Amino acid sequence: MSRNHTDQFRLALEAAVSSFRIDELTEEQIGMLVGHYSMLRRWNQRLNLTRISEPKDAAKLHYAESLFGARFIGGAQTLLDIGSGAGFPAIPLAVARPDVQVTALEANQKKSVFLKEVKDELGLGNLKVASARLEEFDWADYELLTSRALDRAEAVLPSVIASLNPTQRLLLFSTRELVEKLDKRADGEPRVEFCAIPDSKERLLAIFTQK
């Protein structure tokens, strides 16, 4: 990736973090996110990781949105990102909260290889990559589940919401339309709280728990 793209992304990320009122990142954390972005652009040339790769758009729509979710982690020590794809929100959350053990769950083998390369390149000791479908993965012990741009979300997530135990939460990066569909399809008595994502007319965070 050209130096120009790197510099543009760094500046755009710093601006987006300020605009979203996210806790200030250290120089090391910013460097790690720049490193992830550099790898994403390089791999995206041969693997369809994301259609949003230009510096300003990626900084706001991928990284700042993911980092905004860090304020909802609270005291959770274990986090499972369902369908992590290119690493959102798993990578930014692992960078922002090194005290939390983050697992990026990704069924696509090539994407999981990318995530493992990112883990090694950035030296993220608190990140684990699991290559499996959710249906085949034991997520019972995770305190916080996250999901963003998950394929087949309407088919997969209702059963997740219905199976949440009293100590678990699902943090969904979504739209209100999708949340309403999931709420109607999930069994049990799910409770959902909303938080608007800054600088977005449609995007929001929905936090699901079971009553």
C-alpha positions in Angstrom: 0.0 0.0 0.0 1.3 3.4 -0.9 2.6 5.7 1.8 -0.1 8.2 0.7 -2.9 5.8 1.6 -1.3 5.1 5.0 -1.0 8.8 5.8 -4.5 9.5 4.7 -5.9 6.7 6.8 -4.0 7.7 9.9 -5.3 11.3 9.6 -8.9 10.1 8.9 -8.8 7.6 11.8 -7.7 10.3 14.2 -10.4 12.6 13.0 -13.1 9.9 13.2 -12.0 8.9 16.7 -12.4 12.6 17.8 -15.8 12.9 16.0 -17.1 9.8 17.6 -15.8 11.0 21.0 -13.9 7.7 21.5 -11.3 7.5 24.2 -8.0 8.7 22.9 -5.8 5.9 21.5 -2.1 5.6 22.2 0.4 5.9 19.4 0.9 2.1 19.6 -2.8 1.4 19.2 -3.1 3.8 16.2 -0.1 2.0 14.6 -1.7 -1.4 15.1 -4.9 -0.2 13.4 -2.9 1.4 10.5 -1.1 -2.0 10.2 -4.5 -3.8 10.0 -5.7 -1.4 7.4 -2.5 -1.9 5.3 -3.0 -5.6 5.4 -6.7 -5.3 4.6 -6.0 -3.2 1.4 -3.3 -5.6 0.3 -5.3 -8.8 0.8 -8.4 -7.2 -0.6 -6.8 -7.2 -4.0 -7.2 -11.0 -4.2 -9.8 -11.7 -1.5 -13.1 -9.9 -1.2 -12.8 -8.7 2.4 -14.7 -5.4 2.0 -16.0 -3.0 -0.6 -15.2 -0.1 1.7 -11.4 0.4 1.6 -10.8 4.0 0.8 -9.0 5.7 3.8 -11.7 8.1 4.9 -14.6 5.7 4.5 -12.8 2.8 6.1 -11.7 4.9 9.1 -15.2 6.1 9.8 -17.5 3.2 8.7 -15.2 0.3 9.8 -12.8 1.4 12.5 -14.5 4.2 14.3 -17.8 2.3 14.4 -16.0 -0.7 15.8 -14.1 1.3 18.4 -17.3 3.0 19.4 -18.6 -0.4 20.6 -15.7 -0.6 23.1 -17.6 1.6 25.6 -20.3 -1.1 25.9 -17.9 -3.9 26.8 -18.0 -2.9 30.5 -16.6 -5.5 32.8 -16.8 -8.4 30.3 -13.5 -10.4 30.1 -14.4 -12.7 27.2 -15.8 -11.6 23.8 -16.9 -13.6 20.8 -17.2 -11.8 17.4 -19.6 -13.8 15.3 -18.7 -13.8 11.5 -15.7 -11.5 12.0 -14.9 -11.3 8.2 -12.2 -8.7 7.7 -11.9 -8.3 11.5 -14.7 -5.9 12.4 -15.3 -5.2 15.2 -12.9 -7.9 16.6 -9.6 -6.3 15.6 -10.3 -2.7 16.8 -11.9 -4.0 20.0 -8.9 -6.2 20.7 -6.6 -3.3 20.1 -8.7 -0.9 22.3 -9.2 -3.4 25.1 -6.0 -5.5 25.6 -7.5 -6.7 28.9 -10.3 -8.5 27.1 -9.9 -11.9 25.5 -11.4 -11.6 22.0 -12.2 -14.5 19.8 -12.9 -13.8 16.1 -15.2 -16.5 14.8 -15.0 -16.9 11.0 -16.3 -19.9 9.0 -14.6 -18.8 5.7 -11.2 -20.5 5.6 -9.5 -17.8 3.6 -10.8 -15.0 5.8 -9.8 -16.8 8.9 -6.3 -17.2 7.5 -6.2 -13.4 7.0 -7.3 -12.9 10.6 -4.5 -15.2 11.8 -2.0 -13.3 9.8 -3.2 -10.0 11.3 -3.0 -11.5 14.8 0.6 -12.5 14.2 1.6 -9.3 12.4 0.2 -7.1 15.1 1.2 -9.3 18.0 -2.3 -9.4 19.4 -1.9 -11.7 22.4 -5.5 -11.2 23.4 -6.9 -12.3 20.1 -7.9 -15.8 19.1 -9.1 -16.8 15.7 -11.6 -19.7 15.4 -12.4 -21.1 11.9 -15.9 -22.7 12.4 -19.6 -22.1 11.9 -21.5 -20.8 14.9 -23.7 -23.9 14.9 -20.5 -26.0 15.5 -19.0 -23.6 18.1 -19.5 -23.7 21.9 -20.1 -20.0 22.9 -21.8 -20.7 26.2 -18.9 -19.2 28.3 -18.5 -15.9 26.5 -19.8 -12.9 28.4 -20.2 -10.6 25.4 -21.1 -11.6 21.8 -20.7 -9.1 18.9 -21.9 -9.2 15.4 -21.6 -6.8 12.5 -22.5 -7.3 8.8 -23.1 -11.1 9.4 -24.2 -13.1 6.4 -27.6 -14.7 7.0 -28.1 -12.6 10.2 -31.8 -13.0 10.1 -31.5 -16.8 10.0 -28.6 -17.2 12.5 -29.1 -14.5 15.2 -32.6 -15.3 16.5 -31.5 -18.6 18.0 -28.5 -16.8 19.5 -30.7 -14.2 21.1 -33.1 -16.9 22.4 -30.2 -18.9 23.9 -28.5 -16.0 25.8 -28.0 -16.9 29.4 -28.5 -14.3 32.2 -24.8 -13.4 32.2 -24.5 -12.8 28.4 -25.2 -9.9 26.1 -25.3 -9.6 22.3 -23.9 -6.3 20.9 -25.2 -6.0 17.4 -24.0 -3.3 15.0 -27.1 -3.0 12.8 -30.1 -1.0 11.6 -33.4 -0.7 13.5 -35.2 -2.6 10.7 -33.0 -5.7 11.2 -33.3 -5.4 15.0 -37.0 -5.4 14.8 -37.0 -8.5 12.6 -34.7 -10.3 15.0 -36.7 -9.3 18.0 -39.9 -10.8 16.5 -38.3 -14.0 15.5 -36.4 -14.7 18.7 -38.0 -17.0 21.3 -38.0 -16.1 25.0 -38.4 -12.5 26.3 -35.4 -10.6 24.8 -34.8 -7.1 26.1 -33.1 -4.7 23.6 -31.5 -1.3 24.2 -30.5 1.1 21.5 -27.6 3.5 21.0 -27.2 5.6 17.9 -23.9 5.4 16.1 -22.4 8.9 15.7 -22.5 10.5 12.3 -25.0 8.0 11.0 -28.7 8.3 10.1 -29.4 4.6 10.0 -26.7 2.7 11.9 -27.1 1.8 15.6 -25.9 -0.5 18.3 -28.5 -2.9 19.8 -27.7 -4.7 23.0 -29.8 -7.8 23.5 -30.3 -9.6 26.8 -32.8 -12.1 28.0 -35.2 -11.0 30.8 
